[in-house]
């Protein structure tokens, strides 16, 4: 059993709980809001109104950083075009958001699961249950990245609402030492994470409705930015045609129906022609569109797209110039 004296000594020691508490007190995301101290006494509808008003401020905070976000995305897309991977690394809510964004890329953009990867401190089990001490280890982050065989063409995005999580900072520091591109996504100004990364993205959303509950506004801000990073990178890589997801993977009945609708919207073709095009291209939406708009057969469409690095517009331009 720890005595009061032992506890006080621990808090006073460098790196002890006293120092940690002092650090947290300086963070915007941890700030206490006295005007909400009686929120638990309010009617549910009023709490919902206040919470909705808080959430409405998040897009404006993201908008302030759009130039930096765009620059980071262009750099990411350039690396991925060379065969690099996009790797998210975080702990707790931040880590879960990274894993979520990564897991949505294969069905949406037909990426291989190895192309966009989400790392969470403590491994997959930490998605549903906290792993004691995992977020405090820079060494764990380095080991997780080494297990991937990180290269200089890869991009690593450290995610941490506080901007001080050792796992996220360690991931960025290790990746940068390996020559990889690094992004640091946090929700506090002048964060250690942003300082460690080549591209610091600090989305300052202010104190939370519940003190320190960064799954709220901070989590929403991180989700919005991760949506931008993955979606716009995929647009730059030719995974879309206009605003159509032409690389969608038809893995279930809903997505098969969506595939047919995308071909229809892109080409204006009738059902019979669409079915024939999809049959000729093994269900590949982008290839089917090219067979219809370019007037080529399935194998030719595949060759043209390969020669155009998967960019449908470039493949169509090649058809029209031959």
N, C-alpha and C positions, 0 to 999 in steps of 0.2 A: 504494500500500500504506500502511495506517495504522500509524504507529509506536506503541510502547507509551506514549510521552509524550503523543501525540495522543489515544490512547484514554483515558488517565487524565484528561486535560483535559476530554474530552467527558463522562466520568462525573461529574466535579466540577461541570460547568456546570449552571446552573439548567435543569431539564427534561431533563438528560442521563440516560444509563443508570444512573449511580450513584444519582440521585434516584429514578428509577423502581424500581430494586431495593429501595431503602429503603421506598418506598410499598408494594410488594408484600409486604414482610416484615411489615407491620402488618395484613395482611388474613387473616381466619380461613380463607378459602377457599384461601389459599396456604401455610398453616402446615405445617411438616415434622413428621412423627410418628415419633420415633426407635424406638418400639416395633414399627414395621412395616419397619424398615430391612433386615430379613432375609427379607422376605416372598417374595422370588424363590427362596428356598431351601426353601420349604414345599411339601408335596404339593398337587396341584391341588385335591383335595377340600377341604383345609383353607383354601386361598385363597378358594375359592367360599363356604365357610361364613362366613369373615370378611367377605367382600364382601356377602353376603346380610344379615348382621347390621347392617352399615353402612346398607344400603338401608332396613332396617326402621325406622330412626330418622327417616326423612324425613317420613312422615305426621304424626308428633307435632310436628315443627317447623312444618309447615303449619297444624296445628290451633291453635297458639298465636296465629296471625294471622287466624283466621276472622272476627272482628268487623270488622277493617279490610278484609279481602277482600270481605265482604258489602256493606259501605258503598260500596266502589269499584264493585262490580257493579251495585248499584241506580242509582248515578249514570250508569254506562255505558248501562244499559238505558233510562234516561230520555232520554238524548241520542239513542240509536238509534231510539226511538219517534218522535222528531221528524224522522227521516230522516237522522240522522248515521251516520257509519261508524266501525268499529273498526279501528284501524291499529296493528300491532305493528312495533317497530323495534329491531333489535339487530344484533350482529356475531357471526360465528363460530357456535358451538353455540347461543347464545341467539337469534341471528337465524334460524337454521334451525328452531328450535322454534316461533318465531312464524309462519314461512312454513308449516310443517306444520299448525299449528292453523288458520290461515286457509284453507288448501287443503281442509280437511276439512269446512268449514261448508257449501259449496254442495250436496254430495251428502247430507249429514246433515239439513240444515235448509232446503234449497231456497232458500238465499240467493243473490243475484247475486254473482259474484266481486268486484264493486266495493264490496260492503258490508263485508266483512271482508278486510283486506289485510295481507300480511306484507312488510315491507321488511327487506332484509339488506344490510349495508354491502358495497359492491362489486357489487351487482346480482345477478341470477339465477345467474350463473356462480359466485358465491361459495358457492352451495349445495354444490358438490362440490370446489371448490378455493379456498384462501385467496387473497384479493386484497390484495396488499401495501399496507399503510398505510391501507386504507379505514376500519378501525375507529377510527383516530385523528383523523378529521375531523368536527368539529361542522358545518362548512359543507356537507359532503356530505349529512348528515342533513337539514338545512334545505332543500337543493335537492330532495331526494327528496320531502319533504312538499309543497313548493311545486308540484312536478309533478303532485301529486294534487289541487291546488286546495283545500287544507285550509280547513275552515270551523269556526265556533264550536260547531257541533253535533257535531263529530267527537270521538272519543276516541283518544288516542295512548298506547300502552303501551310505555315504554322497558324493554328487557330486558337485564340484564347481571349475570352472577354476581358479579363483583367490585364492581359498583356504581360503577365509575370509568371505564367505556368512553366515550370522547368522543362516538362516534356516537350511542349511546343517550341520553346526557345532552343532546347537542345537539338531538336530536329532541324531547325533552320540553321543553327551554327554548324552542325555536322554536314548538312547538305551544301552549304556555301563553301566549306572547306574542300568539298569534293568537286567544286566547280559548277554545281547545279544552280539553276535559277531559284531564288527564294522570295516568297511573299510572306508578310507577317500581318495577319488580320486580327485586330483587337478593337476594344471599345473604350479605351482610355488614351488620353493624349500623352505623348512623351514616354511611351511604353518601352520596356526592355525588348519585347518581341519585335516591334517595328524597327528599333535600333539595330537589331541583329540581322534583319532581312535587307535584301537589296531593294525591295519595294515594300515600304511600310504603309499599311492601309488601316488608319485609325478612324473608326466610325463612332464618334462620341454621341451617345444617345441620352446621357444623363442618368441620374439615379433611378433605380427601379421602383415600381409600385410596392413590392415587398423587398425590404432592404437586402441587397446582395443576391437577389434571385435572378441571376443573369440568363436564365432560360427564357426570360420575358423579352424586354426590348432589345437587349444585347443579342439574344438568340435570334430574334426576328431580323435584326440588322445583318448578322452573319449569314443567315439563310438567304437573304436578298443578294448579298455580295457573292456568295458561292453560286447562286443561280446564274449571276452574270458571268462569273469566271468560266464555268463549264459551258453554258449555252452559247456565249459569244465566241469562245474559243472554237466550239464545234461549227459555228457559222463560218468562221474564218477558214476552217479546214474543209469546207465544202460539204458539210453534213446536212445542209438544208438547201432548198431551192426556193428563193424568196422566203416566205414564212412557213413553208411546208417541210415537214420532217421526212425527207425523202430517204433517209437511212434507217427509218424505223424498222425494228425487228418484229415481224408478225409471229409472236410466240403463243398467241391465244386468239379466240374467236373475235374479241373486240378489236384487237390490233389487225387482224386480217381484214375486218370490215373497214378499219381506218386506212389500211393500205390501199384498198380499192378507191376509197373516197379521195385520197391524196392524188392518185393517178388521174382520177376524173377532174379534180380541180386544176391540176397542172396542164392537162391536155385537152379537156373538153370532149374526150372520146366517149363513146357509148359503152354499155356494159359488156357487149360481146367482144369488142376490140380490147377492152381493158383485161378481160379474162384471158384472152389469147396472148397479150403482151406479158402478163404475169406468169403464165404457163411457160412461155418461151425463155423467161429469165429466172426460173426457179423461185418466183415470188419476190425478187428483188425490186423494190419500188423504183429506185433511181434508174435502174437498167430498163425497166418497163417503160418509164417515161421517155427515155432516150430512143427506144425502138419506135415509139409512136411519133414523137416530134421530129426525130432524125430520119425516120424511114429506113432503119437498119434492122438486121436480125439480132438475136440474143447474143451470140458470140462476138459479133462486131461491137455491140454496145459495151460488152465487158472489156474488150480491148481498148476502146476509146476512153472509157472511164479510167482504166489503169494508166493509160498514157497521160491522162489529165489529172492524175493524183486524186481521183474521186470527185473532182469538181464538175458538176453537171453542165453548168453554163459553158465551161471551157470545152467540154466534149461536144456540145451542140455547135459551138463555133467551129470546131474542127470539121464536123460533118458539112457545115455550110460552105466551107472554103475548099472542099474537095470536089 
